[in-house]
Amino acid sequence: MHDRFRSQIARLKTAAPLQPRFGAAAIESSSIWVGRRVVGTPWQNTAIQILPALILLLFLPPAFAATDTPVEAAQTQIERLISASPHLRRGHIGFEFADADTGELLAAQGADQFFTPASNTKLYTTSLALERLGVNYQFKTSVRTTAKVMPGETDIPDVTLIGGGDPNLSGRILPFSQDAHDNDPLAAIDKLADQIAQWGIRRITGDVIGDDTRYPYDPYPDGWTFDDALWYYGAPVSALSVNDSAVRLTVQGAETGDLADVCLQPNVGYFVVLNQVVTDNSAESHVTISRPTGSNELVLSGTIGRSASKIQEDVAVADPALFAAEALKQALEERGIVVNGEARALHRDLNNVADPLDAPLLASLPSGTELASLESAPLWQIVQVVNKVSQNLHAEMLLREVGYATRNVGTLAAGLDERQKFLQQAGITNDGYDFGDGSGLARQGVTTPASTVTLLRYMWTRPEKKLWLDSLPVGGIDGSLRRRFKGLMGGERVHAKTGSLSHVSALSGYLLTTSGRWIVFSMMANAEVGDTPEVTAFFDRACEIFVQQPAARK
């Protein structure tokens, strides 16, 4: 379909493609880690080198003949931006801009070539979830005991916290607001514990169990790295996730010669911290953070200056269901309920699933007594979080929930298969993409700008259109675009999803021109040899060109 529109662009040029190179994730965060060591922010390290190129990109004058149509002019300007940057010229650049309503192709280059899209993959997952589950779909988290609890009974044999796939068992404020400050990270657990206490229960003679069997245990998709697993953005996938299955680690200098002060928030007794960081008399930090694979031990080593700024990083837990059980056990004990047993996790082994693509619907009533429950926010608010802040774990949970809701089995395979059917429905052929996860953290995932534009145009026709558009970051305003489009006109007219890995950048979404025309677009850059800010400046400038595009001549 896309090839037959190419003739509309008289000046279309296709850059010689370079194969994308896959590196460690930048993951759209503010700190770069080299050997797991904080060394500063990208802007601090590269501002001097990239400043001339950024200035050139931002202030290149338009150079097109008065006889050029607006379409030809935009194509020419974007090509000039690429030609002006040695880094962009040597990379693999692809883009497509089209009219959101008519599909008229407005500018394109390499749009049918494959790119690693990074977090643009989330567009494919969140659109699937909205369409298959419905905008008001909710998740239920419950706490049960195997006993039939009678009025006045104070002792029960056990407590099981059953994960229902709610990604926001945390202090997060919903609907999303850029200015909102999160509440207590254990707010959801506290609500459940309060409900249990209202039964008058004083003792649990057995264990507190975290049950995430809704999604057969397959915590790390292929293509995620070992380093990913340490950080919040690589938190393991589970149907029971409290506080995004992560804790905030703070390391701060103490007295010279003493071990640094270390704090975890929330601290439910899950992590064992081996602190070997020594405070020196400098203003510098050289701290390494590691965790043996699959363990609950955090190892901190190195030095931190007495007057150095504190280090704060969000680190992932290795077993989300166990972490959730520890949190509930602590909350119950804080309310005077004695727990004789331990906190433990209950998983469903993926190897024991007869068919990971489908399962019969089994109608069975749970035994025992439900002691507490929570209903999630509606799905459209959950999708807002995924797209606005690029939340990897939540995207993975949604993909598995689609499998659970449509195939009765919450596996990655079921979610991927259902997404394939959805994309066929949207007009995207199976040879137009190849994904291995729901978030884009898997390095082997590929798609094309043309396929992404097709998806975005399909969602433009859907009843969920407004909620879908509102879920995307807005240029210079919120989410992962809040610091973008500075100094450019019309950034607030851009609603788009970012994507970032090492040597990978992407931006796809919608923009509204000053003449009132909605344009759908996708831009992707792989094999970047320069710095990410130079590529994102090119993306932002290309959007500005179209925002200011005049109405088509009659």
C-alpha positions, -999 to +999 in steps of 0.1 A: +000+000+000+028+024+009+047+020-024+018+033-045+019+066-026+056+072-032+051+089-065+035+118-047+069+128-034+090+141-063+122+145-042+121+113-023+155+100-015+164+068+003+195+067+025+218+037+022+208+016+052+232+004+079+223-026+100+212-016+135+237-023+163+224-035+196+239-022+228+232-018+265+200+001+272+198+038+277+161+032+286+152+069+285+167+075+320+187+104+332+219+086+343+244+066+323+258+035+339+292+022+328+301-011+345+271-003+368+288+030+379+271+064+379+293+087+357+269+116+350+241+126+327+242+125+289+240+163+287+269+168+311+291+144+292+283+155+256+269+190+255+301+206+243+306+181+214+270+182+201+261+219+206+272+230+171+252+203+155+221+210+176+223+247+167+226+238+130+195+215+132+174+240+150+182+270+129+187+258+094+167+282+072+141+268+048+156+263+013+130+254-012+116+271-043+085+292-041+069+267-065+074+238-041+041+224-027+039+222+011+045+184+008+076+189-013+089+216+009+086+195+041+104+166+024+132+189+013+136+205+047+138+171+065+164+158+039+185+190+045+184+184+083+198+149+077+224+161+053+236+188+077+245+162+104+274+138+098+260+115+126+225+113+110+240+108+075+259+077+087+231+063+107+200+044+095+171+069+094+135+061+084+104+082+086+069+086+073+044+114+076+008+110+064-026+127+067-043+110+097-078+112+080-070+105+043-038+086+045-021+109+019+016+104+021+034+137+030+070+127+034+089+094+037+124+079+036+132+043+043+097+038+057+095+001+047+129-008+061+132-025+095+143-007+126+146-015+163+118+006+177+127+004+214+097+017+234+076+024+203+068-013+207+044-001+235+022+015+209+015-020+196+008-034+230-014-006+245-035-004+214-041-041+216-051-039+252-076-011+247-092-029+218-093-064+232-100-056+269-120-024+266-112+010+280-129+003+314-114-031+320-104-035+357-081-059+376-090-074+410-064-082+437-077-103+466-066-118+498-080-152+508-076-178+535-083-216+531-105-216+562-142-208+564-139-178+588-168-175+612-178-144+631-156-138+662-129-162+649-095-147+656-071-174+643-067-184+607-043-209+591-029-189+563-033-158+541-028-157+503-024-125+484-037-133+449-023-112+420-049-102+395-025-084+371-030-049+385+001-029+375-006-001+400-005-017+434+015+013+446+011+049+456+008+062+421-019+089+415-043+081+387-053+095+363-018+104+353-008+140+361+027+154+355+025+174+387+012+147+409+033+134+438+030+097+445+016+085+479+031+058+501+045+031+478+027+005+500-007+023+500-024-006+483-010-032+507-021-010+536-057-009+523-057-047+521-042-051+556-068-027+570-097-048+556-082-080+570-078-064+605-115-054+604-124-091+606-109-092+641-082-117+632-053-117+657-032-146+645-022-164+613-008-198+623+007-205+589+023-185+560+016-154+541+017-164+504+021-142+474+003-159+445+011-148+409-001-180+391-025-160+369+006-155+346+027-187+343+061-177+356+083-165+327+098-133+342+123-123+315+115-123+278+143-133+254+163-103+244+165-088+278+200-086+293+213-096+327+221-060+335+184-051+328+173-073+356+190-052+383+171-020+375+134-009+377+130-009+339+139-046+338+117-057+367+106-093+363+071-099+349+045-112+374+008-110+379+015-097+414+035-065+414+038-041+443+054-007+438+064-017+402+084-046+418+112-021+427+126-002+457+145+031+458+181+027+470+197+058+485+234+060+492+248+091+510+281+100+525+286+098+563+317+108+583+350+104+565+362+068+569+328+054+578+306+033+557+280+053+537+245+056+549+221+033+529+184+035+528+157+014+510+122+026+504+100+007+509+119-016+531+099-047+539+129-069+548+131-084+513+167-073+504+199-082+523+223-053+517+261-058+518+274-023+521+311-018+513+309+019+503+333+040+522+330+077+527+360+098+517+368+135+519+361+143+483+330+156+464+329+126+440+311+093+439+324+060+425+298+035+436+290+001+420+257-016+426+252-053+418+230-082+426+238-119+420+213-133+394+180-143+411+191-134+446+178-108+471+213-096+480+224-061+470+261-056+469+274-020+472+310-011+468+333+018+461+336+053+476+313+084+480+325+118+490+314+133+523+301+164+504+290+145+473+253+145+462+234+114+474+229+086+448+193+074+442+184+045+420+154+023+416+164-013+418+142-043+409+133-072+431+141-107+418+108-123+430+078-099+429+054-124+445+077-129+475+083-092+478+045-086+479+041-113+505+068-097+527+050-064+524+017-078+534+032-098+563+049-066+576+016-046+573-003-072+592+022-073+620+021-035+622-016-039+629-010-063+658-017-095+639+008-123+648+022-143+619+037-176+630+047-186+595+068-171+568+063-150+537+067-171+505+058-171+468+035-194+448+044-195+411+029-216+382+057-233+363+055-224+326+067-259+318+035-273+333+013-254+310-002-278+285-008-253+257+008-218+261-014-204+234-049-215+246-066-232+275-102-243+283-122-221+305-125-238+339-155-227+360-146-233+396-155-216+429-126-207+451-126-224+485-122-207+518-129-170+526-121-138+508-107-114+535-100-083+513-099-070+478-091-041+456-103-030+422-079-013+398-084+019+380-099+015+345-077+004+318-075+037+300-058+052+330-033+023+332-025+028+295-018+064+302+010+055+326+025+030+301+027+055+273+034+087+292+063+074+313+072+044+291+066+018+319+081-015+307+067-038+334+032-025+329+033-031+291+044-067+297+016-073+322-010-059+298+003-082+270-001-113+293-035-101+305-047-100+269-037-136+267-055-144+299-087-127+289-089-140+254-071-174+256-076-183+293-038-185+297-017-155+307+015-164+288+037-142+267+031-166+238-007-161+241-003-123+242+020-123+212-003-145+192-033-123+200-014-092+191-005-107+157-042-112+150-050-077+161-023-062+138-037-082+109-070-066+117-053-032+117-039-038+082-004-048+091+010-079+075+031-104+095+062-095+075+059-059+086+073-064+122+088-090+145+085-085+182+095-107+212+080-087+241+054-061+249+077-032+260+105-030+235+132-038+259+140-069+239+168-059+215+158-082+186+124-066+180+119-048+147+092-029+128+090-003+101+079+034+102+052+024+076+038-003+098+037+020+128+019+047+108-006+020+097-013+012+133-016+048+143-041+055+115-061+024+125-064+037+161-074+071+147-106+054+134-114+036+166-140+045+193-111+047+217-094+075+197-096+103+223-084+082+252-057+067+230-045+102+219-046+114+255-024+086+266+006+098+246+032+123+259+027+159+248+056+179+236+072+201+262+043+193+286+044+158+302+057+123+302+088+114+283+084+146+261+082+171+289+118+183+283+116+181+245+107+208+219+124+235+240+128+267+218+106+253+191+072+264+180+041+242+185+056+214+206+023+212+225+007+201+193+027+169+192+013+138+209+039+110+205+056+080+220+093+080+225+117+051+222+153+048+233+180+022+236+218+025+229+221+035+192+183+035+189+158+064+189+122+066+178+093+090+180+058+081+166+024+096+171+003+125+159+007+163+154-018+191+147-007+217+122-015+254+126-039+250+097-059+224+117-047+192+099-039+161+119-008+143+107+003+108+118+040+101+118+068+077+127+105+084+128+132+059+137+170+060+139+193+031+144+231+026+143+236+061+156+272+070+160+265+104+175+247+114+207+210+108+213+203+146+219+213+153+183+189+127+170+160+138+192+166+174+181+162+162+145+130+145+154+116+176+172+126+199+143+110+176+118+077+178+138+080+216+139+083+217+101+050+199+098+033+218+126+039+250+107+030+235+074+004+257+056-028+243+042-025+225+009-029+247-022-062+243-040 
